[in-house]
Amino acid sequence: MDVDTRLLRYFAAIAEEGNLTRAAHRLFVSQPSLTKQLKHLESQLGVRLFTRSSTGMKLTEAGHALAARVPPVLAGWEAAVSGTRSAGRVLRVGFLASAANYAMQDIVAAFGRLHPGWRVDLRQAPWSDPTAGLAAAEVPVALLRLPLPGDETFGVRTLFSESRCVALPSAHPLAGRASIAFRELWDDPVIVAPSLKGNWREHWLALSERDGREVRVGAVADHPDEFLGAIAGGYGVALVPASTAHFYARPDIAYVPVTGVSPSEVAVAWLPDAGEAVADFVQCCLDVTRSRRTGCGTCSG
């Protein structure tokens, strides 16, 4: 049997007020309409819920049984409605470690000004997923680093680029240098992520800048702590974005600028037909990163 929650609310108000007139006033309905709705509920349940007396409406035994159960039912329904509406106002955003770290807080704040009441749910993806959740449709938009595998599937806009440096153990012979030519690192083993393949592999191993020299893999790591631990432990070196030195500073690791390699590009990517909220988030990414470069500008709606 399906009972309209509105009827249950009417019943609860009558039970609490003990008077049809007061209950009708509380519910902003007419007394005849409330009486009609009460009779409809009793007809559906097949029992009398109230008896009239000179002092008002008194619950029958069946009415008492229902009155004990209605409040938690209505509370549960309210929680379900609230949760559903909240879920509809959450934007899931994937990101890779260090991608747009400098700008993320400002981007989220700018989006919040465009969409008051919305919440941005940031989801960090492991390096084994360079699409940061887009490929599996776990998120509709993500901040990541190029090149993006399968980029023809997604919308992509570059936000900014930064130079790359090498992360190496602080005891490495080249750790104290002001800069290192990439060719000086060709013989060092490298730490790689399990996702390294295709153009993603070529970029992070700088294969086109190795003059055909074979890469030796020292260790495979999927998360920043594992990655940096392998470097500090002397298992190899790795090309990383220059901002890594700021966000992942460690006394046992040195970050040294590298010449002879291309920069790293940070981009925002999104699923096709992802909706207005995603389009606004992308615009906020573009506006905020542009304003950080120029020192002016705001997120446009």
C-alpha positions in Angstrom: 0.0 0.0 0.0 1.3 3.5 -1.0 0.4 6.3 1.4 1.1 9.9 0.4 3.5 11.4 3.0 1.3 14.5 2.9 -1.4 12.5 4.6 1.0 11.3 7.2 2.0 15.0 7.9 -1.7 15.9 8.3 -2.3 13.0 10.6 0.8 13.9 12.7 -0.4 17.6 13.0 -3.8 16.5 14.2 -2.4 14.1 16.7 0.0 16.7 18.1 -2.6 19.5 18.2 -5.5 17.4 19.3 -7.8 19.8 17.5 -8.8 20.1 13.8 -8.9 23.9 13.7 -5.5 24.4 15.2 -4.0 21.6 13.0 -5.6 23.2 9.9 -4.2 26.6 10.8 -0.7 25.1 11.4 -0.8 23.3 8.0 -2.3 26.4 6.1 -5.2 24.4 4.8 -9.0 24.7 5.4 -10.6 22.6 8.1 -13.0 20.9 5.7 -10.1 20.0 3.4 -8.1 18.6 6.4 -11.2 16.6 7.5 -11.5 15.2 4.0 -7.8 14.2 3.9 -8.1 12.5 7.3 -11.1 10.4 6.1 -9.1 9.5 3.0 -6.2 8.2 5.1 -8.5 6.2 7.4 -10.1 4.7 4.3 -6.8 3.7 2.9 -5.7 2.0 6.2 -9.2 0.6 6.9 -9.2 1.8 10.5 -10.4 4.8 12.5 -7.6 6.9 13.8 -9.5 9.5 15.9 -12.6 9.9 17.9 -14.3 13.2 18.3 -15.0 14.5 21.8 -16.0 17.7 23.5 -12.3 18.4 24.1 -11.1 17.7 20.6 -9.7 14.8 18.6 -8.6 11.7 20.6 -6.4 9.0 19.1 -7.9 5.5 18.9 -5.7 2.5 19.7 -4.9 2.2 16.0 -4.2 6.0 16.0 -1.7 5.6 18.9 0.1 2.8 17.0 0.4 5.0 13.9 1.4 8.1 15.9 4.3 6.2 17.4 5.6 5.2 13.9 5.0 8.3 11.8 7.7 10.7 13.2 10.7 8.4 12.3 9.1 7.7 8.9 8.8 11.4 8.1 12.3 12.1 9.5 13.7 9.4 7.4 12.0 10.8 4.3 13.3 14.3 5.0 16.8 13.0 5.4 16.4 11.1 2.0 15.1 14.2 0.3 17.9 16.4 1.8 20.6 13.9 0.8 19.3 13.6 -2.7 19.1 17.4 -3.2 22.6 17.8 -1.7 23.9 15.2 -4.0 22.5 17.1 -6.9 24.6 20.1 -5.8 27.9 18.4 -5.6 30.5 18.8 -8.3 33.1 15.9 -8.2 36.5 17.1 -9.4 39.4 14.8 -10.0 43.0 15.8 -9.8 46.5 14.5 -9.9 49.0 15.3 -7.2 50.5 18.8 -7.8 48.2 19.6 -10.7 47.0 23.2 -10.2 48.0 23.1 -6.5 48.6 26.8 -6.5 45.3 27.7 -8.0 42.9 25.1 -6.6 41.6 27.1 -3.6 40.9 30.1 -5.7 39.1 28.1 -8.4 36.8 26.4 -5.9 36.1 29.8 -4.3 35.3 31.3 -7.7 33.0 28.4 -8.6 31.2 28.8 -5.2 30.4 32.4 -6.0 28.8 31.3 -9.3 26.9 28.5 -7.7 26.0 29.3 -4.0 25.1 26.2 -2.1 27.1 23.8 -4.3 30.0 21.8 -2.9 33.1 20.8 -4.8 34.2 17.3 -3.9 37.9 17.0 -4.7 39.1 13.5 -5.5 42.8 12.8 -5.8 43.6 10.1 -8.3 46.6 7.7 -8.2 49.3 8.2 -10.9 48.1 4.9 -12.4 45.2 6.9 -13.8 46.5 10.0 -15.6 42.9 10.9 -16.6 42.2 11.5 -12.9 38.9 9.6 -13.0 37.6 10.9 -16.3 38.2 7.6 -18.3 36.0 5.7 -15.8 33.4 8.5 -15.6 34.1 8.7 -11.9 34.2 12.5 -12.2 32.9 14.9 -14.9 35.9 17.2 -14.8 39.5 17.0 -13.7 42.7 19.0 -13.2 45.6 17.0 -14.6 48.8 17.1 -16.6 49.3 16.7 -20.3 49.7 14.7 -22.4 46.3 13.2 -21.7 45.8 9.6 -22.8 42.6 9.5 -25.0 42.4 13.2 -25.2 40.2 13.1 -28.3 37.5 11.7 -26.0 37.5 14.7 -23.7 37.3 18.4 -23.8 40.7 19.8 -22.9 42.0 23.3 -22.2 45.6 24.1 -21.2 45.9 26.3 -18.1 49.6 26.9 -17.7 53.0 25.3 -18.1 55.9 25.0 -15.8 59.5 23.8 -16.2 60.6 20.4 -15.1 63.3 19.5 -12.7 64.9 16.2 -11.5 64.2 14.7 -8.1 67.2 12.8 -6.9 68.6 11.5 -3.5 70.2 14.3 -1.5 73.4 12.1 -1.5 73.5 11.9 -5.4 76.7 13.4 -6.8 74.7 16.0 -8.8 72.4 17.0 -5.9 74.3 20.2 -5.2 74.3 21.5 -8.7 72.4 24.7 -9.7 71.2 23.0 -12.8 71.7 19.7 -14.6 71.8 19.0 -18.4 69.4 16.1 -19.0 72.1 14.1 -20.8 73.9 13.8 -17.5 71.0 11.7 -16.2 70.7 9.3 -19.0 72.5 6.5 -17.2 70.5 6.9 -13.9 67.7 4.4 -13.3 64.3 6.1 -13.1 61.3 5.8 -10.8 58.1 5.4 -12.8 54.3 5.2 -12.3 52.5 2.0 -13.4 50.5 4.1 -15.9 53.5 5.1 -18.0 52.7 4.1 -21.6 52.2 5.7 -24.9 52.7 9.5 -25.1 52.4 9.8 -21.3 55.4 7.5 -21.0 57.3 9.3 -23.7 56.8 12.7 -22.0 57.7 11.8 -18.4 60.7 9.7 -19.4 61.6 12.4 -22.0 62.3 9.6 -24.5 62.6 12.0 -27.4 65.4 13.9 -25.6 67.4 10.7 -24.8 69.0 10.4 -28.2 67.9 6.8 -28.2 69.4 5.9 -24.9 67.5 3.0 -23.2 65.7 3.7 -20.0 66.4 1.7 -16.9 63.5 1.4 -14.4 64.6 1.5 -10.8 61.2 1.2 -9.2 57.5 1.5 -9.9 55.3 3.6 -7.5 51.7 4.7 -7.7 51.4 7.3 -5.0 53.6 10.4 -4.0 54.9 8.9 -0.8 55.9 5.7 -2.5 57.4 7.6 -5.4 59.5 9.9 -3.2 60.5 7.1 -0.8 62.0 5.2 -3.7 63.9 8.3 -4.8 65.2 9.0 -1.3 66.1 5.3 -1.0 68.4 5.6 -4.0 66.4 3.4 -6.4 66.5 6.1 -9.1 65.7 9.6 -10.1 62.6 11.2 -11.8 61.6 14.2 -13.9 59.0 16.1 -12.0 57.2 19.5 -12.3 59.2 22.3 -10.7 56.3 22.9 -8.2 57.0 19.5 -6.7 60.0 21.0 -4.9 57.5 23.3 -3.0 54.7 20.8 -2.3 56.9 17.8 -1.5 60.0 19.2 0.1 62.1 16.6 1.9 65.6 16.8 3.4 66.5 13.5 1.8 65.6 14.6 -1.7 67.1 17.3 -3.9 65.2 19.1 -6.7 67.4 20.5 -9.4 66.4 22.3 -12.5 67.0 20.3 -15.7 67.9 21.8 -19.1 67.2 20.0 -22.4 63.6 18.8 -21.5 60.2 20.2 -22.4 58.0 21.8 -19.8 55.0 20.2 -18.0 51.5 21.5 -18.9 48.6 21.6 -16.5 45.1 21.4 -18.1 41.5 21.1 -17.2 39.6 18.3 -18.9 36.0 17.3 -18.9 33.5 14.7 -20.2 31.4 15.8 -23.2 27.9 17.1 -22.4 28.8 17.3 -18.8 26.4 20.2 -18.1 26.4 23.9 -17.1 28.1 23.4 -13.7 31.1 21.8 -15.3 31.2 24.5 -18.0 31.3 27.1 -15.3 34.0 25.3 -13.4 36.1 25.1 -16.6 35.6 28.8 -17.1 36.7 29.5 -13.5 39.8 27.4 -14.1 40.7 29.5 -17.1 39.8 32.9 -15.4 41.7 32.1 -12.2 44.9 30.9 -13.8 44.8 33.8 -16.2 44.4 36.3 -13.4 47.2 34.7 -11.5 49.5 35.3 -14.5 48.3 38.8 -15.0 47.5 39.8 -11.5 43.9 40.8 -12.3 40.6 39.4 -13.4 37.7 37.5 -11.9 35.7 34.4 -12.7 33.1 35.3 -15.3 29.6 33.7 -15.3 
